């Protein structure tokens, strides 16, 4: 009987150690890592970005779509020919009209794996505190939530920046709002996690 109790206690002790070890490993994984793992495990693929742009299209397809949008008067060439420019619809009398600059992110095979986007108020000026990026970021978050429903943004520590970044992950689509680097722009990146996880 004593031998049986001793074996049972050893088994119980080993299970306790195993449970603590599993808990310790789970605690070391960040909220972000667990979110990415759970979202990537879902059989959901979000490949649509906006204006007919999709993850997986070629650079030429990106240019062709932008050319057609330009011919329709929906977009124009952005500053320094580095971005496509789009002004969000707003009442004419509004002082808070938003301008979006965007450009695809392409891999070495010229396949689109993401989109770089900058949001700013068209009437921005350094002396107008109501049109600064720290006010715009909340509008950008709400806009992105309405365009891409699903999970909310979470704040995670960044290796690249001194402050946290805001991240939203739904299936394979990751949206990052980078920390504010100036008074004007809110920088956003939309990535397809099937191509790269960093």
Residue frames as a rotation matrix with the C-alpha (Angstrom) as fourth column:
UNK 1
0.566 0.825 0.000 0.00
0.825 -0.566 0.000 0.00
0.000 0.000 -1.000 0.00
UNK 2
0.428 -0.492 -0.758 2.84
0.146 -0.790 0.596 2.39
-0.892 -0.366 -0.266 0.90
UNK 3
-0.624 -0.698 0.351 4.52
0.418 0.081 0.905 1.58
-0.660 0.712 0.241 -2.43
UNK 4
-0.115 0.690 0.715 1.28
0.981 -0.036 0.192 2.40
0.158 0.723 -0.673 -4.30
UNK 5
0.807 0.398 -0.437 0.91
0.509 -0.844 0.172 5.74
-0.300 -0.361 -0.883 -2.46
UNK 6
0.006 -0.903 -0.430 4.54
0.141 -0.425 0.894 6.56
-0.990 -0.066 0.125 -3.20
UNK 7
-0.675 -0.192 0.712 4.05
0.695 0.156 0.701 5.93
-0.246 0.969 0.028 -6.95
UNK 8
0.316 0.887 0.337 0.82
0.927 -0.363 0.088 7.94
0.200 0.284 -0.938 -6.95
UNK 9
0.684 -0.118 -0.720 2.57
0.302 -0.853 0.426 10.85
-0.665 -0.508 -0.548 -5.20
UNK 10
-0.443 -0.896 -0.007 5.44
0.293 -0.152 0.944 10.75
-0.847 0.416 0.331 -7.71
UNK 11
-0.426 0.377 0.823 3.01
0.898 0.064 0.435 10.81
0.111 0.924 -0.366 -10.62
UNK 12
0.672 0.721 -0.166 1.12
0.740 -0.661 0.125 13.66
-0.020 -0.207 -0.978 -9.01
UNK 13
0.307 -0.668 -0.678 4.41
0.195 -0.653 0.732 15.54
-0.931 -0.357 -0.071 -8.46
UNK 14
-0.674 -0.585 0.451 5.50
0.519 0.058 0.853 14.99
-0.525 0.809 0.265 -12.09
UNK 15
-0.006 0.766 0.643 2.14
0.957 -0.182 0.226 16.23
0.291 0.617 -0.732 -13.38
UNK 16
0.748 0.237 -0.620 2.44
0.500 -0.816 0.292 19.32
-0.436 -0.528 -0.728 -11.16
UNK 17
-0.203 -0.910 -0.361 5.91
0.176 -0.396 0.901 20.07
-0.963 0.119 0.241 -12.55
UNK 18
-0.654 0.003 0.756 4.65
0.746 0.167 0.645 19.53
-0.125 0.986 -0.112 -16.12
UNK 19
0.416 0.895 0.159 1.66
0.899 -0.432 0.076 21.81
0.137 0.111 -0.984 -15.53
UNK 20
0.573 -0.290 -0.767 3.88
0.250 -0.829 0.500 24.56
-0.781 -0.478 -0.403 -14.09
UNK 21
-0.539 -0.836 0.108 6.31
0.316 -0.081 0.945 24.24
-0.781 0.543 0.308 -17.02
UNK 22
-0.343 0.507 0.791 3.49
0.925 0.034 0.379 24.48
0.166 0.861 -0.481 -19.57
UNK 23
0.716 0.636 -0.288 2.10
0.689 -0.710 0.144 27.50
-0.113 -0.301 -0.947 -17.74
UNK 24
0.184 -0.747 -0.639 5.54
0.203 -0.608 0.768 29.13
-0.962 -0.271 0.040 -17.68
UNK 25
-0.736 -0.430 0.523 6.05
0.559 0.050 0.828 28.63
-0.382 0.901 0.203 -21.42
UNK 26
0.047 0.856 0.515 2.54
0.957 -0.186 0.221 29.98
0.285 0.483 -0.828 -22.12
UNK 27
0.698 0.206 -0.686 3.20
0.521 -0.803 0.289 33.05
-0.491 -0.558 -0.668 -19.97
UNK 28
-0.275 -0.905 -0.326 6.35
0.276 -0.399 0.874 33.84
-0.921 0.150 0.359 -21.92
UNK 29
-0.541 0.174 0.823 4.38
0.835 -0.009 0.550 34.08
0.103 0.985 -0.141 -25.17
UNK 30
-0.945 0.150 -0.290 3.11
-0.080 -0.968 -0.239 37.57
-0.317 -0.203 0.927 -25.78
UNK 31
-0.031 0.999 -0.043 -0.50
0.035 -0.041 -0.999 38.51
-0.999 -0.033 -0.034 -26.33
UNK 32
0.191 0.023 -0.981 0.46
-0.885 -0.429 -0.182 39.43
-0.425 0.903 -0.061 -29.90
UNK 33
-0.772 -0.555 -0.312 2.09
-0.634 0.710 0.307 36.03
0.051 0.434 -0.899 -30.60
UNK 34
-0.734 0.566 0.377 -0.94
0.267 0.749 -0.606 34.21
-0.625 -0.344 -0.701 -29.26
UNK 35
0.215 0.825 -0.522 -3.27
-0.282 -0.459 -0.842 36.42
-0.935 0.329 0.134 -31.36
UNK 36
-0.126 -0.339 -0.933 -1.28
-0.984 -0.081 0.162 35.79
-0.130 0.937 -0.323 -34.55
UNK 37
-0.958 -0.277 0.074 -1.19
-0.273 0.960 0.058 32.04
-0.087 0.036 -0.996 -33.87
UNK 38
-0.434 0.865 0.253 -4.93
0.313 0.408 -0.858 31.81
-0.845 -0.293 -0.448 -33.23
UNK 39
0.326 0.576 -0.749 -5.85
-0.493 -0.572 -0.655 34.01
-0.806 0.583 0.098 -36.23
UNK 40
-0.341 -0.536 -0.773 -3.51
-0.939 0.161 0.303 32.21
-0.038 0.829 -0.558 -38.65
UNK 41
-0.927 0.034 0.373 -5.05
-0.031 0.986 -0.167 28.88
-0.373 -0.166 -0.913 -37.55
UNK 42
0.009 0.996 -0.084 -8.47
-0.130 -0.083 -0.988 30.04
-0.992 0.020 0.129 -38.77
UNK 43
-0.370 -0.106 0.923 -9.54
0.798 0.473 0.374 28.98
-0.476 0.875 -0.091 -42.28
UNK 44
0.753 0.606 -0.257 -10.14
0.441 -0.755 -0.485 32.64
-0.488 0.252 -0.836 -43.18
UNK 45
-0.393 -0.847 0.359 -8.27
0.888 -0.246 0.389 34.49
-0.241 0.471 0.848 -45.93
UNK 46
0.684 0.474 -0.555 -8.60
0.324 -0.879 -0.351 38.26
-0.653 0.060 -0.755 -46.17
UNK 47
-0.220 -0.829 0.514 -6.93
0.892 0.042 0.450 39.30
-0.395 0.557 0.731 -49.42
UNK 48
0.339 0.421 0.841 -8.85
0.743 -0.668 0.035 42.48
0.577 0.613 -0.540 -50.31
UNK 49
-0.638 -0.564 -0.524 -7.29
0.758 -0.583 -0.295 45.80
-0.139 -0.585 0.799 -49.32
UNK 50
0.148 0.773 -0.618 -9.21
0.231 -0.634 -0.738 48.62
-0.962 -0.034 -0.272 -51.08
UNK 51
0.230 0.062 -0.971 -9.96
-0.755 -0.618 -0.218 49.98
-0.614 0.784 -0.096 -54.58
UNK 52
0.925 0.184 -0.332 -9.66
-0.361 0.699 -0.618 46.48
0.119 0.691 0.713 -56.02
UNK 53
-0.078 -0.995 -0.066 -6.13
-0.792 0.103 -0.602 46.01
0.605 0.005 -0.796 -54.68
UNK 54
0.926 0.377 0.013 -5.45
-0.328 0.786 0.523 42.56
0.187 -0.489 0.852 -53.27
UNK 55
0.125 -0.861 0.493 -2.65
-0.668 0.295 0.683 40.67
-0.733 -0.415 -0.538 -51.62
UNK 56
-0.023 -0.227 0.974 -0.95
0.344 0.913 0.221 38.50
-0.939 0.340 0.057 -54.22
UNK 57
0.922 0.318 0.220 -1.46
0.310 -0.270 -0.912 40.79
-0.231 0.909 -0.347 -57.22
UNK 58
0.083 -0.937 0.340 1.53
0.995 0.060 -0.077 41.84
0.051 0.345 0.937 -59.30
UNK 59
-0.447 -0.341 -0.827 3.13
0.419 -0.896 0.143 45.27
-0.790 -0.282 0.544 -59.32
UNK 60
-0.989 0.092 0.116 1.83
0.074 -0.371 0.926 45.76
0.128 0.924 0.361 -62.86
UNK 61
-0.197 0.972 -0.129 -1.72
0.775 0.235 0.587 44.96
0.601 0.016 -0.799 -61.72
UNK 62
-0.003 0.113 -0.994 -1.30
0.839 -0.540 -0.064 47.55
-0.544 -0.834 -0.093 -58.96
UNK 63
-0.799 -0.372 -0.473 -0.23
0.079 -0.844 0.530 50.18
-0.597 0.386 0.704 -61.52
UNK 64
-0.826 0.522 0.212 -3.05
0.305 0.096 0.948 49.21
0.474 0.847 -0.238 -63.92
UNK 65
0.057 0.868 -0.493 -5.70
0.976 0.054 0.209 49.58
0.208 -0.493 -0.845 -61.19
UNK 66
-0.141 -0.181 -0.973 -4.26
0.569 -0.819 0.070 52.95
-0.810 -0.544 0.218 -60.14
UNK 67
-0.974 -0.225 -0.017 -4.22
0.104 -0.513 0.852 54.12
-0.200 0.829 0.523 -63.77
UNK 68
-0.451 0.882 0.136 -7.91
0.600 0.187 0.778 53.25
0.660 0.433 -0.614 -64.16
UNK 69
0.209 0.491 -0.845 -8.75
0.956 -0.287 0.070 54.99
-0.208 -0.822 -0.530 -60.86
UNK 70
-0.552 -0.501 -0.667 -6.84
0.334 -0.865 0.373 58.05
-0.764 -0.017 0.645 -62.07
UNK 71
-0.933 0.229 0.276 -8.73
0.229 -0.210 0.950 58.11
0.276 0.950 0.144 -65.37
UNK 72
-0.005 0.986 -0.166 -11.99
0.792 0.105 0.602 58.11
0.611 -0.129 -0.781 -63.37
UNK 73
-0.057 -0.095 0.994 -10.73
-0.213 -0.971 -0.105 61.04
0.975 -0.218 0.035 -61.29
UNK 74
0.860 0.430 -0.276 -10.74
0.129 0.341 0.931 59.06
0.494 -0.836 0.238 -58.04
UNK 75
0.572 -0.749 -0.335 -7.01
0.576 0.076 0.814 59.24
-0.584 -0.658 0.475 -57.34
UNK 76
0.914 -0.406 -0.007 -4.10
-0.299 -0.660 -0.690 61.43
0.276 0.632 -0.724 -58.39
UNK 77
0.210 -0.930 -0.301 -0.34
0.478 0.366 -0.798 61.25
0.853 0.024 0.522 -58.28
UNK 78
0.869 0.101 -0.484 0.93
0.494 -0.251 0.833 61.89
-0.037 -0.963 -0.268 -54.78
UNK 79
0.793 -0.592 -0.145 3.92
-0.533 -0.789 0.306 63.94
-0.295 -0.166 -0.941 -53.63
UNK 80
-0.144 -0.988 -0.057 7.28
-0.837 0.091 0.540 63.18
-0.528 0.125 -0.840 -55.29
UNK 81
0.186 0.315 -0.931 5.54
-0.842 0.540 0.015 60.51
0.507 0.781 0.365 -57.38
UNK 82
-0.820 -0.572 0.002 6.05
-0.463 0.662 -0.590 58.15
0.336 -0.485 -0.808 -54.42
UNK 83
-0.745 0.642 0.182 2.42
0.193 0.469 -0.862 57.57
-0.639 -0.607 -0.473 -53.52
UNK 84
-0.521 0.755 0.398 -1.07
0.529 -0.080 0.845 57.45
0.670 0.650 -0.357 -54.95
UNK 85
-0.988 0.155 -0.012 -3.24
-0.099 -0.689 -0.718 60.20
-0.119 -0.708 0.696 -53.46
UNK 86
-0.350 0.935 -0.061 -6.90
0.559 0.260 0.787 59.84
0.752 0.241 -0.614 -52.49
UNK 87
-0.874 0.160 0.458 -9.05
-0.417 -0.731 -0.540 62.35
0.249 -0.663 0.706 -50.61
UNK 88
-0.764 0.624 -0.161 -11.75
0.632 0.674 -0.383 60.77
-0.131 -0.395 -0.909 -48.48
UNK 89
-0.241 0.761 0.602 -15.24
0.415 -0.480 0.773 62.09
0.877 0.436 -0.200 -49.25
UNK 90
-0.544 0.128 -0.829 -16.36
0.783 -0.279 -0.556 64.76
-0.303 -0.952 0.052 -46.76
UNK 91
0.628 0.777 -0.043 -18.78
0.727 -0.606 -0.322 67.69
-0.276 0.171 -0.946 -46.74
UNK 92
0.275 -0.532 0.801 -17.34
0.659 -0.502 -0.560 70.63
0.700 0.682 0.212 -48.69
UNK 93
0.561 -0.004 0.828 -17.48
-0.368 -0.897 0.244 72.93
0.742 -0.441 -0.505 -45.67
UNK 94
0.955 -0.195 -0.222 -15.58
0.294 0.568 0.769 70.46
-0.024 -0.800 0.600 -43.48
UNK 95
0.538 -0.835 0.114 -12.17
-0.815 -0.550 -0.184 71.58
0.217 0.006 -0.976 -42.25
UNK 96
-0.012 -0.524 0.852 -11.34
-0.688 0.623 0.373 67.99
-0.726 -0.581 -0.367 -41.34
UNK 97
0.870 0.211 -0.446 -11.06
-0.487 0.517 -0.704 66.43
0.082 0.829 0.553 -44.79
UNK 98
0.365 -0.724 0.586 -8.60
-0.271 0.519 0.811 63.55
-0.891 -0.454 -0.007 -44.79
UNK 99
0.471 -0.357 -0.807 -6.01
-0.856 0.038 -0.516 62.76
0.215 0.934 -0.287 -47.43
UNK 100
0.680 -0.274 0.680 -4.69
-0.069 0.899 0.432 59.25
-0.730 -0.340 0.593 -47.92
UNK 101
0.189 -0.693 -0.695 -1.40
-0.975 -0.046 -0.219 58.47
0.119 0.719 -0.685 -49.62
UNK 102
0.588 0.056 0.807 -0.81
-0.341 0.922 0.185 54.80
-0.733 -0.384 0.561 -50.42
UNK 103
0.127 -0.561 -0.818 1.58
-0.948 0.174 -0.267 52.50
0.292 0.809 -0.509 -52.25
UNK 104
0.912 0.280 -0.299 1.92
-0.238 0.956 0.170 48.73
0.334 -0.084 0.939 -52.46
UNK 105
0.103 -0.862 0.496 4.61
-0.840 0.192 0.508 46.71
-0.533 -0.469 -0.704 -50.71
UNK 106
0.804 0.151 -0.576 6.09
-0.527 0.629 -0.571 44.14
0.276 0.763 0.585 -53.11
UNK 107
0.614 -0.617 0.491 8.39
-0.025 0.607 0.794 41.18
-0.789 -0.500 0.357 -52.61
UNK 108
-0.379 -0.898 -0.221 11.35
-0.337 -0.089 0.937 40.24
-0.862 0.430 -0.269 -54.80
UNK 109
-0.683 0.210 0.700 8.95
0.649 0.614 0.450 38.57
-0.335 0.761 -0.555 -57.29
UNK 110
-0.951 0.298 0.079 6.97
-0.246 -0.889 0.387 41.85
0.186 0.348 0.919 -57.59
UNK 111
-0.224 0.884 -0.411 3.99
0.573 0.461 0.678 40.34
0.788 -0.084 -0.610 -55.74
UNK 112
-0.189 0.218 0.958 2.04
-0.521 -0.849 0.091 42.63
0.833 -0.481 0.274 -53.43
UNK 113
-0.381 -0.039 -0.924 2.35
0.618 0.732 -0.286 41.51
0.687 -0.680 -0.255 -49.82
UNK 114
-0.132 0.341 -0.931 1.04
0.899 -0.355 -0.258 44.68
-0.418 -0.870 -0.260 -48.21
UNK 115
0.311 0.291 0.905 0.22
0.636 -0.771 0.028 48.37
0.706 0.567 -0.425 -48.46
UNK 116
-0.665 -0.487 -0.566 1.86
0.735 -0.564 -0.377 51.45
-0.136 -0.667 0.733 -46.94
UNK 117
0.236 0.822 0.518 -0.65
0.737 -0.499 0.456 54.20
0.633 0.274 -0.724 -46.13
UNK 118
-0.866 -0.389 -0.315 -0.36
0.501 -0.667 -0.551 57.73
0.004 -0.635 0.773 -44.70
UNK 119
0.277 0.956 0.094 -3.35
0.898 -0.292 0.329 59.63
0.342 -0.007 -0.940 -43.35
UNK 120
-0.796 -0.430 -0.425 -3.33
0.567 -0.776 -0.276 63.41
-0.211 -0.461 0.862 -42.79
UNK 121
0.329 0.862 -0.386 -5.77
0.589 -0.507 -0.630 66.30
-0.738 -0.020 -0.674 -42.64
UNK 122
0.217 -0.193 0.957 -5.72
0.928 -0.264 -0.264 68.27
0.303 0.945 0.122 -45.91
UNK 123
0.666 0.133 0.734 -5.94
0.056 -0.990 0.128 71.57
0.744 -0.044 -0.667 -44.01
UNK 124
0.596 -0.475 -0.647 -3.13
0.803 0.332 0.496 70.60
-0.021 -0.815 0.579 -41.61
UNK 125
0.396 -0.608 0.689 -0.89
-0.118 -0.777 -0.618 73.36
0.911 0.163 -0.379 -40.30
UNK 126
-0.432 -0.682 -0.590 1.63
0.471 0.387 -0.793 73.30
0.769 -0.620 0.154 -37.44
UNK 127
-0.940 0.041 0.337 -0.31
-0.270 -0.694 -0.667 75.90
0.207 -0.719 0.664 -35.44
UNK 128
0.000 1.000 0.005 -3.73
-0.868 -0.002 0.497 74.16
0.497 -0.004 0.868 -35.67
UNK 129
-0.737 -0.381 0.558 -3.77
-0.652 0.616 -0.442 71.70
-0.176 -0.690 -0.702 -32.77
UNK 130
0.173 0.901 0.397 -7.16
-0.599 0.416 -0.684 70.26
-0.782 -0.120 0.612 -33.81
UNK 131
0.877 0.144 -0.458 -5.61
-0.476 0.389 -0.789 68.90
0.065 0.910 0.410 -37.04
UNK 132
-0.135 -0.979 0.151 -2.52
-0.991 0.135 -0.015 67.29
-0.006 -0.151 -0.988 -35.52
UNK 133
-0.336 -0.095 -0.937 -1.70
-0.440 0.895 0.067 63.59
0.833 0.435 -0.343 -35.85
UNK 134
-0.997 -0.057 -0.055 -2.44
0.022 0.468 -0.883 62.89
0.076 -0.882 -0.466 -32.17
UNK 135
-0.313 0.949 -0.040 -6.09
-0.597 -0.229 -0.769 63.84
-0.739 -0.217 0.638 -32.86
UNK 136
0.054 0.301 -0.952 -6.20
-0.984 0.180 0.001 62.13
0.172 0.936 0.306 -36.26
UNK 137
-0.836 -0.488 -0.249 -5.00
-0.458 0.872 -0.172 58.76
0.302 -0.030 -0.953 -34.94
UNK 138
-0.640 0.673 0.371 -8.34
-0.102 0.403 -0.909 58.12
-0.762 -0.620 -0.189 -33.22
UNK 139
0.314 0.733 -0.603 -10.21
-0.740 -0.209 -0.639 58.87
-0.594 0.647 0.478 -36.46
UNK 140
-0.245 -0.504 -0.828 -7.85
-0.893 0.449 -0.009 56.53
0.377 0.738 -0.560 -38.35
UNK 141
-0.957 -0.091 0.275 -8.48
-0.222 0.842 -0.492 53.74
-0.187 -0.532 -0.826 -35.83
UNK 142
-0.163 0.979 0.121 -12.26
-0.215 0.084 -0.973 54.15
-0.963 -0.185 0.197 -36.20
UNK 143
0.289 0.221 -0.932 -11.97
-0.929 -0.169 -0.328 54.27
-0.230 0.961 0.156 -40.00
UNK 144
-0.582 -0.602 -0.547 -9.87
-0.710 0.704 -0.019 51.11
0.397 0.377 -0.837 -40.15
UNK 145
-0.814 0.366 0.451 -12.24
-0.113 0.662 -0.741 49.31
-0.570 -0.654 -0.498 -37.76
UNK 146
0.212 0.960 -0.182 -15.16
-0.418 -0.079 -0.905 50.14
-0.883 0.268 0.385 -40.07
UNK 147
0.206 -0.201 -0.958 -13.28
-0.973 0.065 -0.223 49.16
0.107 0.977 -0.182 -43.25
UNK 148
-0.352 -0.451 -0.821 -11.91
-0.319 0.882 -0.348 45.95
0.880 0.139 -0.454 -41.72
UNK 149
0.465 0.601 0.650 -14.30
-0.817 0.009 0.576 44.60
0.340 -0.799 0.495 -39.05
UNK 150
0.385 -0.311 -0.869 -13.14
0.255 0.941 -0.224 41.94
0.887 -0.135 0.442 -36.64
UNK 151
0.199 -0.417 -0.887 -10.67
0.977 0.158 0.145 42.17
0.080 -0.895 0.438 -33.79
UNK 152
0.996 0.082 -0.028 -9.79
0.086 -0.979 0.186 45.47
-0.013 -0.187 -0.982 -32.18
UNK 153
0.327 -0.926 0.189 -6.36
-0.190 -0.260 -0.947 47.08
0.926 0.273 -0.260 -32.05
UNK 154
0.879 -0.201 -0.433 -3.98
0.475 0.280 0.834 46.09
-0.047 -0.939 0.342 -29.28
UNK 155
0.690 -0.711 0.135 -0.86
-0.692 -0.703 -0.168 47.93
0.214 0.022 -0.977 -28.15
UNK 156
0.874 -0.480 -0.080 2.35
0.486 0.855 0.181 45.92
-0.019 -0.197 0.980 -28.35
UNK 157
0.422 -0.807 -0.412 5.98
-0.130 -0.504 0.854 46.83
-0.897 -0.307 -0.318 -27.63
UNK 158
0.994 -0.102 -0.033 8.06
-0.031 0.029 -0.999 47.55
0.103 0.994 0.026 -30.71
UNK 159
0.360 -0.933 0.025 11.68
0.784 0.317 0.533 46.65
-0.505 -0.173 0.846 -31.41
UNK 160
-0.138 -0.383 0.913 11.86
0.906 -0.421 -0.040 49.44
0.400 0.822 0.405 -34.00
UNK 161
0.073 0.289 0.954 10.23
-0.007 -0.957 0.290 52.29
0.997 -0.028 -0.068 -32.05
UNK 162
-0.889 -0.421 0.178 10.53
-0.130 -0.141 -0.982 53.58
0.438 -0.896 0.071 -28.51
UNK 163
-0.468 0.799 0.378 6.76
-0.770 -0.158 -0.618 53.53
-0.434 -0.580 0.689 -27.98
UNK 164
-0.371 0.422 0.827 4.13
0.190 0.906 -0.377 50.84
-0.909 0.017 -0.416 -28.58
UNK 165
-0.907 0.243 -0.343 2.55
-0.394 -0.208 0.895 50.17
0.146 0.947 0.285 -31.94
UNK 166
-0.102 0.940 0.325 -1.15
-0.672 0.176 -0.719 49.45
-0.734 -0.291 0.614 -32.45
UNK 167
-0.915 -0.262 -0.306 -1.89
-0.402 0.651 0.644 46.14
0.031 0.712 -0.701 -34.18
UNK 168
0.169 0.963 0.210 -5.07
-0.779 0.262 -0.570 44.53
-0.604 -0.067 0.794 -35.47
UNK 169
-0.873 -0.453 -0.179 -4.95
-0.474 0.707 0.525 40.94
-0.111 0.543 -0.832 -36.75
UNK 170
0.257 0.940 0.223 -7.83
-0.669 0.340 -0.661 39.20
-0.698 0.021 0.716 -38.52
UNK 171
0.943 0.004 0.332 -6.95
0.193 0.806 -0.559 35.88
-0.270 0.592 0.760 -40.13
UNK 172
0.214 -0.906 0.366 -3.93
0.974 0.225 -0.013 36.51
-0.071 0.359 0.931 -42.36
UNK 173
0.263 -0.053 0.963 -4.38
0.445 -0.879 -0.170 40.31
0.856 0.474 -0.208 -42.45
UNK 174
0.015 -0.345 -0.939 -2.36
0.971 -0.221 0.097 42.44
-0.240 -0.912 0.331 -40.05
UNK 175
0.519 0.151 0.841 -2.86
0.399 -0.913 -0.082 46.20
0.756 0.379 -0.534 -39.73
UNK 176
-0.094 -0.648 -0.755 -0.22
0.992 -0.121 -0.019 48.25
-0.079 -0.752 0.655 -37.94
UNK 177
0.848 0.185 0.496 -0.58
0.199 -0.980 0.025 51.86
0.491 0.077 -0.868 -36.85
UNK 178
-0.050 -0.976 -0.210 2.96
0.773 0.095 -0.627 53.04
0.632 -0.194 0.750 -36.23
UNK 179
0.096 0.018 -0.995 3.84
0.849 -0.523 0.073 55.44
-0.519 -0.852 -0.066 -33.40
UNK 180
0.940 0.311 0.139 3.45
0.339 -0.811 -0.477 59.08
-0.035 0.496 -0.868 -34.38
UNK 181
0.032 -0.998 0.047 6.71
0.978 0.041 0.204 60.43
-0.206 0.040 0.978 -35.80
UNK 182
-0.917 -0.264 0.299 5.53
0.321 -0.933 0.161 63.95
0.237 0.244 0.940 -36.66
UNK 183
-0.704 0.653 -0.278 2.62
-0.105 -0.483 -0.869 66.31
-0.702 -0.583 0.409 -36.08
UNK 184
-0.365 0.539 -0.759 1.00
-0.907 -0.390 0.159 65.67
-0.210 0.746 0.631 -39.46
UNK 185
-0.147 0.241 -0.959 0.90
-0.725 0.633 0.270 62.03
0.673 0.735 0.081 -40.59
UNK 186
0.234 0.195 0.952 -0.47
-0.713 0.700 0.032 58.80
-0.660 -0.687 0.303 -39.19
UNK 187
-0.403 -0.516 -0.756 1.44
-0.888 0.419 0.188 55.91
0.219 0.747 -0.628 -40.80
UNK 188
0.399 0.611 0.684 -0.33
-0.634 0.723 -0.275 52.59
-0.662 -0.324 0.676 -41.36
UNK 189
-0.629 -0.527 -0.571 0.81
-0.774 0.497 0.393 49.33
0.077 0.689 -0.720 -42.88
UNK 190
0.548 0.766 0.335 -1.41
-0.728 0.634 -0.261 46.45
-0.412 -0.101 0.905 -43.95
UNK 191
-0.538 -0.814 -0.217 0.39
-0.839 0.495 0.225 43.10
-0.076 0.303 -0.950 -44.33
UNK 192
0.644 0.570 -0.510 -0.48
-0.590 0.795 0.142 39.58
0.486 0.209 0.848 -45.39
UNK 193
0.239 -0.555 0.797 0.96
-0.875 0.232 0.424 37.33
-0.420 -0.799 -0.431 -42.70
UNK 194
0.889 0.044 0.456 1.07
0.120 0.938 -0.324 34.41
-0.442 0.343 0.829 -45.14
UNK 195
0.752 -0.634 0.181 4.06
0.120 -0.138 -0.983 36.08
0.649 0.761 -0.028 -46.80
UNK 196
-0.378 -0.924 0.049 6.00
0.199 -0.133 -0.971 37.21
0.904 -0.358 0.234 -43.77
UNK 197
0.836 0.494 -0.240 5.72
0.347 -0.135 0.928 37.27
0.426 -0.859 -0.284 -40.02
UNK 198
-0.242 -0.949 0.201 8.11
0.357 -0.280 -0.891 39.64
0.902 -0.144 0.407 -38.26
